[in-house]
């Protein structure tokens, strides 16, 4: 992983955390209370083993809420909505605050829709290809729930004193400050400041084996708002690409 930037499998993202099902295996116990970086890596590896084990059922719905976007996803419904809470730029395209983008439907008729409150665009596909593309985006968001292994590998680039290990990928970085805490199995809060030529504060949190915070993004699993919008009056476009890019 590039030490300059920690990213989740997608990377970027409601209520009570719900776990779809428990795993049949019993993972190694993690330390409670304050811990060292080594303890934190051990806990992350235990979390990773738990969510990869046979019998574990990952969440199929969730809300990923950050400072600029709020995303609702449901694998069960092939539904996704992205609300832009602030002006943003996506693939060099300016996106206005309050823009809302949706994907919904079946393989036989899948629709993507975008509105900024003034103008709206819609595209419907009947080949199944569009649904497959959007389902991939939904899966990428849901993968954040079981994110742990990559972060364990990143922390493995450092020693407990915050210095970089010899031969690691973080040789130009140090942990300027670090705090790790756990209240039990499947639970961990990481609060670190990584120093490159600048300082970068990073907070990640796991609860009941699921990742529920990544930097300034809150991730809530088990439920999502999946109400499809009314597309009447929207301008039909000839390609879905521009809309899909904003999901």
C-alpha positions in Angstrom: 0.0 0.0 0.0 1.3 3.4 -0.8 2.4 5.0 2.4 1.5 8.5 1.1 -2.2 7.7 1.2 -4.2 5.0 3.0 -7.2 4.1 0.9 -10.0 1.7 1.5 -11.1 -0.6 -1.2 -13.0 2.0 -2.7 -12.5 4.1 -0.7 -15.0 6.4 0.3 -20.1 7.2 2.7 -27.1 5.8 9.9 -28.5 4.7 12.8 -27.8 1.5 14.7 -25.1 -1.0 13.5 -26.7 -4.2 12.5 -24.7 -7.4 11.7 -26.3 -9.6 9.0 -25.1 -12.7 10.7 -22.5 -14.0 13.1 -19.6 -16.2 12.1 -19.3 -19.8 13.3 -15.7 -19.6 14.2 -14.3 -18.1 17.4 -11.5 -15.6 16.7 -8.6 -15.0 19.0 -9.4 -12.6 21.8 -8.1 -9.0 21.5 -6.7 -6.9 24.2 -9.1 -4.6 26.1 -8.3 -0.9 26.8 -5.2 0.9 25.6 -2.8 -1.2 23.5 0.4 -1.0 21.4 0.7 -0.9 17.7 1.6 -4.6 17.8 -1.6 -5.4 19.7 -3.6 -3.3 17.2 -2.2 -5.3 14.3 -3.0 -8.5 16.0 -6.6 -7.3 16.6 -6.9 -6.2 13.0 -5.7 -9.6 11.8 -8.2 -11.3 14.1 -11.0 -9.1 12.7 -9.9 -9.9 9.1 -9.9 -13.7 9.8 -13.3 -13.4 11.3 -15.0 -11.7 8.4 -13.2 -14.0 5.9 -14.3 -17.2 7.7 -16.9 -19.6 6.4 -20.3 -18.8 7.8 -19.8 -15.1 8.1 -22.4 -13.1 6.2 -21.3 -9.6 5.3 -23.8 -6.7 5.3 -25.8 -6.3 2.1 -26.9 -2.8 2.9 -25.3 0.3 4.3 -24.9 4.1 4.4 -21.5 5.7 3.8 -21.6 9.3 5.0 -18.8 11.7 4.6 -18.3 15.4 4.6 -19.2 15.8 0.9 -21.3 12.8 0.1 -23.9 10.4 1.6 -24.3 7.1 -0.2 -27.0 4.5 0.4 -26.4 1.1 -1.1 -28.4 -2.2 -1.1 -27.1 -5.3 -2.8 -30.5 -6.9 -2.3 -32.2 -4.3 -4.5 -29.3 -3.3 -6.8 -29.9 0.2 -5.5 -27.5 3.0 -4.9 -28.0 6.7 -4.3 -25.4 9.4 -3.8 -26.2 12.8 -2.4 -23.7 15.5 -2.7 -23.7 17.4 0.6 -21.2 20.0 -0.7 -19.9 21.1 -4.1 -17.3 18.6 -5.3 -15.2 17.7 -8.4 -15.4 14.2 -9.8 -13.2 13.2 -12.7 -12.5 16.9 -13.4 -16.3 17.5 -13.5 -17.8 20.1 -11.1 -20.7 18.7 -9.2 -23.1 21.1 -7.4 -24.2 20.9 -3.8 -27.5 19.0 -3.4 -27.0 17.0 -6.6 -28.5 13.5 -6.3 -27.7 10.5 -8.3 -29.5 7.1 -8.4 -29.2 3.6 -9.8 -32.1 1.2 -9.5 -34.0 -1.5 -11.3 -33.4 -5.0 -12.7 -31.3 -6.5 -15.5 -34.3 -6.2 -17.8 -34.7 -2.5 -17.1 -32.0 -0.7 -15.1 -32.1 3.1 -14.7 -29.6 5.7 -13.6 -30.9 9.2 -12.8 -29.3 12.5 -11.8 -30.8 15.8 -10.7 -29.3 19.0 -9.3 -32.7 20.4 -8.4 -33.0 22.3 -11.6 -32.2 19.9 -14.4 -32.3 16.2 -14.5 -31.0 13.4 -16.7 -32.1 9.7 -17.1 -30.8 6.6 -18.9 -32.4 3.2 -18.9 -30.7 0.0 -20.1 -32.4 -3.3 -21.1 -29.3 -5.4 -21.8 -28.2 -6.0 -18.2 -24.8 -4.4 -18.8 -25.7 -1.2 -16.8 -26.9 -3.2 -13.8 -23.7 -5.2 -13.8 -21.6 -2.0 -13.8 -23.6 -0.4 -11.0 -23.6 -3.7 -9.0 -19.8 -3.5 -9.1 -19.9 0.0 -7.5 -22.4 -1.2 -4.9 -20.0 -4.2 -4.0 -17.1 -1.8 -3.7 -18.9 0.3 -1.2 -20.0 -2.7 0.8 -16.5 -4.0 0.9 -15.6 -1.2 3.3 -17.5 -3.1 6.0 -14.9 -5.9 6.1 -11.9 -3.7 5.6 -9.2 -4.6 8.0 -6.4 -6.6 6.5 -4.9 -3.8 4.4 -4.8 -1.5 7.4 -3.0 -4.1 9.4 -0.4 -4.4 6.7 0.0 -0.6 6.6 0.6 -0.5 10.4 3.0 -3.3 10.0 5.3 -0.9 8.2 6.1 0.7 11.6 7.7 -0.3 14.9 5.9 0.3 18.2 8.0 3.4 18.7 6.6 4.9 15.5 9.7 4.5 13.4 9.5 2.9 10.0 10.7 -0.8 9.7 13.6 -1.6 7.5 12.5 -2.6 4.1 8.9 -1.4 4.6 6.9 0.7 2.3 6.6 3.6 4.8 10.4 4.3 5.0 9.9 8.0 4.5 7.1 8.2 7.2 6.9 8.0 11.0 4.0 7.7 13.4 4.2 11.0 15.2 1.4 10.0 17.6 -0.5 6.9 18.0 -3.4 5.7 20.1 -5.1 2.3 20.0 -8.0 1.1 22.1 -10.3 -1.9 22.2 -13.2 -2.9 24.5 -13.2 -6.5 23.3 -13.2 -8.9 20.4 -14.0 -7.3 17.0 -13.7 -3.8 18.4 -10.8 -1.3 17.8 -10.2 2.4 17.5 -7.1 3.6 15.8 -6.1 7.3 16.1 -2.7 8.1 14.6 -0.8 11.0 13.1 1.5 10.0 10.3 4.4 12.3 9.5 5.7 12.5 6.0 6.9 16.0 5.0 3.6 17.0 6.6 1.3 15.6 9.3 -1.8 13.5 8.5 -4.3 12.6 11.1 -6.0 9.3 10.6 -8.9 7.7 12.6 -10.4 4.3 11.9 -12.8 2.4 14.0 -14.2 -1.2 14.0 -17.3 -2.3 16.0 -18.5 -5.9 16.1 -16.0 -6.8 13.4 -17.2 -4.2 11.0 -15.4 -1.0 10.0 -17.6 1.9 11.0 -15.4 4.9 10.6 -12.7 5.8 8.0 -11.2 9.2 8.5 -14.2 11.6 8.3 -16.5 9.0 6.9 -19.1 7.2 9.0 -20.2 3.7 7.8 -23.4 2.2 9.1 -24.4 -1.3 8.1 -27.6 -3.3 7.9 -30.1 -0.8 6.6 -30.4 1.8 3.8 -32.9 4.1 2.2 -33.8 2.6 -1.1 -36.7 4.7 -2.4 -36.4 5.2 -6.2 -37.0 8.7 -7.5 -39.6 9.8 -9.9 -37.9 10.4 -13.3 -40.8 12.0 -15.1 -39.7 15.1 -16.9 -36.0 14.2 -16.9 -34.0 14.5 -20.1 -33.2 11.1 -21.7 -29.5 10.9 -22.5 -27.8 8.6 -24.9 -25.1 7.2 -22.6 -25.1 6.4 -18.9 -21.4 7.2 -18.4 -21.6 10.7 -17.0 -24.3 9.7 -14.5 -22.6 6.4 -13.4 -19.3 8.3 -12.8 -21.1 10.3 -10.0 -22.5 7.2 -8.2 
